């Protein structure tokens, strides 16, 4: 399949403010083969898309989700994290079946594609059903089977993770990347983390883990081990493999130095952290040190949506007011967190996150012919501070059109909504 996008404004995200006002992008099968200004070269194309009044940019990358938690959206709100988990979320999750997880994930993917996300990172259970949803929908994903080291199924989780790697690493025509998913240092003691590390080294995969999300976690780890969660992970050897650390809200200079030394990627979840009152991660400081910080929404039960454009706006505003400095996290830096830096946090920076020849053809077309996008003094500022999910017109993932003119191609949206409403009714009746 050879696709040409022409007469289109291009935001390649290969450098902070580079914009091609009128240009073309050529896709051959799964990859980008040409990006340039002006008129495209003559040639044979299976599809020609006129991009007049539209912008093409890399697809948004959501570096931290629990996708099927769409089924718990607005079920439990306005509670502290541990009370929220222990009294509401975990009991409800115990009732979820594999089919529930599949449909909840399809609901999440529907929402993500419609708001411009082309890659998401997930940690949950029944991950084979999550992988099926990824395969059928056409989205790209980094998937981790969640593991609780202090639980009765800790060894089963390791066995299932090994099997999941065998079954799905490189699956869905290469769109699935598998990582191991130990939940957090406070639920996975050092001995268990060493077993996870051993499996990661054996299978050649990375690790996706929650780190330093709350003050309660900090107190627990400090009391049990006399050090911070980051220092504990370093001592345990976890950082010897590629790691994505979600949250990193309560990290100090010593922790940041460790993250930098080992090239750890960080998933920043500003809206979830704000809603659960977990705190504000020192993102400007981490970025200054060259740490790859991507953006994530977390699950829809703690956000409560999966809108990555909204997450960029929240991220920028949060850190400006927190530092009392309006120059902190300018628009182009926040947008890079949702694209190229997000790819680096996932250790996929040579595949996604930019519009450049040789990269995967993951991109979104945004309708610029909108009142809130007018006038256009600064296109990137418009995207971050005024952009809306509904501006996303067309989504291409791995060279395949999965949404065009806001119509989903690979998903029966009405069926997904119906199934999820029925599941929700059953869950609250039990």
C-alpha positions in Angstrom: 0.0 0.0 0.0 1.5 3.3 -1.1 -0.2 6.5 0.4 0.5 10.1 -0.5 -0.4 13.0 1.8 -0.1 16.3 -0.1 -0.8 20.0 0.4 -0.5 19.5 4.1 1.2 21.3 7.0 3.8 19.0 8.6 5.0 18.9 12.2 7.7 16.2 12.1 8.9 16.6 15.7 12.4 16.0 14.6 13.5 19.3 16.1 11.6 21.6 18.6 9.9 24.1 16.3 10.4 22.7 12.7 7.2 23.2 10.6 6.8 22.6 6.9 3.9 24.9 5.9 3.0 23.0 2.7 4.5 19.7 1.9 4.0 15.9 1.4 4.5 12.6 3.2 4.8 9.3 1.4 4.0 6.0 3.1 5.1 2.7 1.6 3.5 -0.3 3.5 4.3 0.2 7.2 7.0 2.9 7.0 7.5 6.5 6.0 9.7 6.8 2.9 9.7 10.5 2.2 8.8 13.8 3.9 9.4 17.1 2.2 8.3 20.6 1.3 6.4 21.6 -1.8 4.9 19.2 -4.4 5.5 15.5 -4.1 7.5 13.5 -6.7 5.5 11.9 -9.5 4.7 8.3 -9.0 2.0 5.7 -8.5 -0.1 5.8 -5.3 -2.9 3.6 -4.0 -4.3 6.5 -2.0 -3.9 10.3 -2.3 -5.1 12.4 0.6 -5.4 16.1 0.2 -4.3 17.8 3.4 -5.4 21.3 2.7 -6.2 23.0 6.0 -4.8 20.0 7.9 -1.8 19.3 9.9 0.0 15.9 10.0 2.2 15.0 13.0 3.4 11.9 14.8 0.7 9.9 16.6 0.4 10.6 20.3 2.1 8.1 22.6 0.4 7.3 25.9 3.2 6.0 28.1 1.0 4.7 31.0 -2.5 3.2 31.0 -4.5 0.4 32.5 -6.8 0.4 29.4 -9.6 -1.9 30.6 -10.2 0.4 33.6 -12.5 2.3 31.2 -15.0 0.0 32.7 -14.5 1.7 36.1 -14.7 5.2 34.8 -16.4 7.4 37.4 -17.2 4.3 39.6 -15.1 5.6 42.5 -13.9 9.2 42.7 -12.7 11.8 45.2 -10.9 9.3 47.4 -7.3 8.9 48.6 -5.2 6.4 46.5 -5.0 3.5 48.9 -8.6 3.8 50.0 -9.6 4.1 46.4 -7.7 0.9 45.5 -8.5 -1.2 48.5 -12.2 -0.5 49.0 -13.3 0.2 45.5 -11.0 -0.6 42.6 -9.5 -4.0 43.6 -12.8 -5.5 44.7 -14.4 -4.5 41.5 -11.4 -5.8 39.4 -11.8 -9.2 41.1 -15.1 -9.5 39.2 -13.7 -8.8 35.8 -13.5 -11.7 33.3 -11.3 -12.1 30.3 -14.2 -11.0 28.0 -14.7 -7.9 30.2 -11.0 -7.0 29.8 -11.3 -7.4 26.0 -14.3 -5.1 25.7 -12.9 -2.5 28.2 -9.7 -2.4 26.2 -11.6 -2.0 23.0 -13.4 0.9 24.6 -10.1 2.5 25.6 -8.7 2.0 22.1 -11.7 3.5 20.6 -11.3 6.6 22.8 -7.6 6.7 22.2 -7.7 6.5 18.4 -10.5 9.1 18.2 -8.2 11.5 20.3 -5.1 10.9 18.3 -3.2 8.2 20.3 -1.4 5.7 18.1 0.7 3.9 20.8 -0.3 3.1 24.4 1.5 1.3 27.2 -0.6 -1.0 29.3 -0.2 -2.9 32.6 -3.1 -5.2 33.6 -4.3 -8.8 33.7 -5.8 -11.2 31.1 -3.2 -9.6 28.8 -3.8 -12.1 26.0 -7.3 -10.5 25.6 -5.7 -7.0 25.6 -3.3 -8.2 22.9 -6.3 -9.5 20.9 -7.9 -6.1 21.1 -4.7 -4.5 19.9 -4.4 -6.9 17.0 -7.9 -6.4 15.8 -8.0 -2.6 16.2 -4.7 -1.9 14.5 -3.3 0.3 17.3 0.3 -0.1 18.5 1.0 -1.1 22.2 3.6 -1.9 24.8 1.9 -4.6 27.0 2.8 -5.9 30.5 1.1 -8.5 32.5 0.8 -6.9 36.0 2.5 -8.9 38.8 2.0 -8.7 42.6 5.0 -10.2 44.3 3.3 -10.4 47.7 0.2 -12.1 46.3 -0.6 -15.8 46.3 -0.3 -16.0 42.5 3.2 -14.4 42.3 4.8 -17.5 40.6 1.8 -17.9 38.3 2.2 -14.3 37.2 5.9 -15.0 36.3 4.9 -18.1 34.3 2.1 -16.3 32.5 4.4 -13.4 31.7 6.9 -15.9 30.2 4.1 -17.4 28.1 2.8 -14.0 27.1 6.3 -13.0 25.8 6.5 -16.2 23.8 3.0 -15.7 22.4 2.9 -11.9 21.7 6.4 -10.3 21.5 6.4 -8.8 18.1 2.8 -9.9 17.6 0.0 -8.0 15.7 2.3 -7.6 12.7 5.1 -6.2 14.9 2.8 -3.7 16.7 3.1 -5.3 20.1 6.1 -4.9 22.3 6.1 -6.9 25.6 7.6 -5.7 28.9 7.4 -7.4 32.3 5.1 -5.6 34.7 6.0 -5.9 38.4 3.4 -3.5 40.0 5.6 -1.5 42.4 8.4 -1.9 44.9 5.9 -1.9 47.8 4.0 -4.9 46.2 7.1 -6.7 44.8 9.8 -7.3 47.4 13.5 -7.4 46.3 13.6 -11.2 46.1 10.7 -11.2 43.7 12.1 -8.3 41.7 15.2 -10.3 41.2 13.1 -13.1 39.7 11.5 -10.6 37.4 14.9 -9.2 36.4 16.2 -12.7 35.7 13.2 -13.4 33.4 13.7 -10.0 31.7 17.4 -10.8 31.0 16.6 -14.3 29.8 13.9 -13.1 27.4 15.4 -9.8 26.3 12.5 -7.6 27.4 12.3 -4.5 29.5 10.4 -3.8 32.8 7.4 -1.5 33.3 6.9 -0.5 37.0 5.2 2.1 39.2 7.8 4.0 41.2 7.5 6.6 44.0 3.9 7.5 43.3 2.8 8.5 46.8 4.2 9.6 50.1 2.8 6.4 51.7 4.9 4.4 49.4 8.0 6.4 50.2 7.4 5.9 54.0 6.8 2.2 53.5 10.0 1.6 51.4 12.1 3.9 53.7 10.8 2.0 56.8 11.4 -1.4 55.3 14.7 -0.9 53.5 16.2 2.4 54.7 16.2 3.9 51.2 14.0 5.4 48.5 12.1 3.2 45.9 14.5 4.3 43.2 17.6 3.4 45.3 16.0 0.1 46.1 15.4 -0.7 42.5 19.1 0.2 41.7 20.3 -2.0 44.5 18.1 -4.9 43.3 19.6 -4.6 39.8 16.3 -3.8 38.1 17.9 -0.9 36.1 20.3 -3.4 34.4 17.5 -3.8 31.7 15.5 -1.1 29.9 12.9 0.3 32.4 9.9 2.5 32.1 9.1 4.0 35.6 5.6 5.3 35.9 4.9 8.4 38.1 8.2 9.2 39.8 6.4 11.9 41.8 8.5 11.8 45.0 12.1 11.6 43.7 15.1 13.7 45.0 18.3 14.7 43.3 20.0 11.4 44.2 17.1 9.5 42.6 17.2 11.6 39.5 20.9 11.0 39.2 20.2 7.2 39.3 17.5 7.5 36.7 19.8 9.5 34.4 22.7 7.1 34.9 20.7 4.0 33.8 18.7 5.7 31.0 15.4 5.0 32.8 12.3 6.3 30.9 9.7 8.1 33.0 5.9 8.1 32.4 4.5 11.4 33.8 0.7 11.3 34.6 -0.2 14.8 35.7 -4.0 14.6 35.7 -4.1 11.2 37.6 -1.6 12.5 40.1 -3.6 15.7 40.6 -6.9 13.9 41.0 -5.5 11.4 43.5 -3.6 14.2 45.2 -0.4 12.1 44.9 1.8 15.1 44.3 3.7 16.9 41.5 6.6 15.1 39.9 9.7 17.2 39.4 9.5 17.0 35.6 11.3 20.2 34.7 14.3 19.0 36.8 14.3 15.5 35.2 14.1 17.0 31.7 17.0 19.3 32.5 19.0 16.2 33.4 18.2 14.7 30.0 15.8 12.0 31.3 13.3 10.9 28.7 9.9 11.9 30.3 6.8 10.8 28.4 3.2 11.6 29.1 0.5 9.2 30.3 -3.1 9.4 31.2 -3.1 6.4 33.7 -6.3 4.5 33.8 -9.7 6.1 33.1 -10.8 5.4 36.7 -8.3 7.9 37.9 -8.2 10.6 35.2 -11.1 10.0 33.9 -10.4 10.2 30.2 -7.6 9.1 27.8 -7.2 12.4 26.0 -3.5 13.0 25.4 -3.9 16.5 23.9 -5.7 17.5 27.1 -2.8 15.9 29.0 -0.3 18.1 27.3 -2.2 21.3 28.3 -2.6 20.1 31.9 1.1 19.2 32.1 2.2 22.6 30.9 -0.1 24.6 33.1 0.6 22.5 36.2 4.3 22.9 36.1 4.1 26.6 35.3 2.0 27.4 38.4 3.9 25.0 40.6 7.2 26.7 39.8 5.6 30.2 39.6 7.4 30.5 36.2 5.4 30.9 33.0 8.4 29.9 30.9 8.7 26.4 32.3 7.7 23.6 29.9 7.0 25.6 26.8 4.5 24.1 24.3 7.0 22.5 22.1 8.6 20.7 25.0 5.3 19.3 26.3 4.3 18.2 22.8 7.6 16.3 22.5 6.8 14.5 25.7 3.6 13.2 24.0 5.6 12.1 20.8 9.3 11.8 20.4 10.3 11.9 24.1 7.5 9.4 24.8 9.0 7.1 22.3 12.4 7.4 24.0 10.8 6.7 27.4 9.5 3.4 25.9 13.0 2.7 24.3 11.3 2.8 20.9 12.8 6.1 19.7 14.3 4.6 16.5 10.8 3.4 15.4 8.1 5.9 16.4 7.6 9.5 17.6 8.8 11.4 14.5 7.8 11.8 10.9 11.1 10.8 9.2 12.0 8.3 6.5 12.5 4.9 8.0 10.1 5.4 10.9 6.9 3.5 11.3 4.0 5.2 9.6 2.1 6.3 12.7 0.6 9.7 12.3 -2.5 11.8 12.8 -4.2 14.5 10.7 -5.6 17.4 12.6 -8.3 19.8 11.2 -6.9 23.3 11.5 -10.0 24.9 10.0 -11.5 25.5 13.4 -12.5 28.7 15.4 -10.2 27.7 18.3 -7.3 27.2 15.9 -7.7 30.7 14.4 -5.6 32.8 14.0 -2.5 30.7 13.8 0.4 32.8 15.1 2.0 29.7 16.7 0.8 26.3 15.5 2.4 24.3 18.3 1.0 26.6 21.0 -2.4 26.3 19.4 -2.2 22.5 19.6 -1.2 22.4 23.2 -3.2 25.2 24.7 -6.3 25.1 22.4 -6.3 21.7 20.7 -9.2 19.3 21.2 -9.5 15.5 20.8 -12.3 16.2 18.2 -9.8 18.1 16.0 -8.2 14.7 15.1 -9.7 13.9 11.6 -7.7 10.9 10.4 -5.4 8.3 12.1 -2.8 6.2 10.3 -1.0 3.4 12.3 1.6 1.1 10.7 0.7 2.5 7.3 -3.0 1.6 7.7 -5.9 4.1 7.9 -7.8 3.2 11.2 -9.9 6.4 11.3 -10.8 8.7 8.4 -13.0 11.8 8.6 -13.6 10.8 12.2 -15.1 7.5 11.2 -13.4 4.4 12.7 -12.4 1.8 10.2 -11.3 -1.1 12.3 -13.7 -0.9 15.3 -17.5 -1.1 15.5 -17.9 1.7 17.9 -21.7 1.2 18.6 -21.1 -2.5 19.5 -18.2 -1.6 21.8 -20.3 1.0 23.7 -23.2 -1.5 24.0 -21.0 -4.3 25.3 -19.4 -2.0 27.9 -22.7 -0.7 29.2 -23.9 -4.2 29.6 -20.8 -5.2 31.5 -21.1 -2.2 33.8 -24.7 -3.1 34.7 -23.6 -6.6 35.6 -20.7 -5.4 37.7 -22.8 -3.1 39.9 -25.5 -5.7 40.3 -23.2 -8.4 41.7 
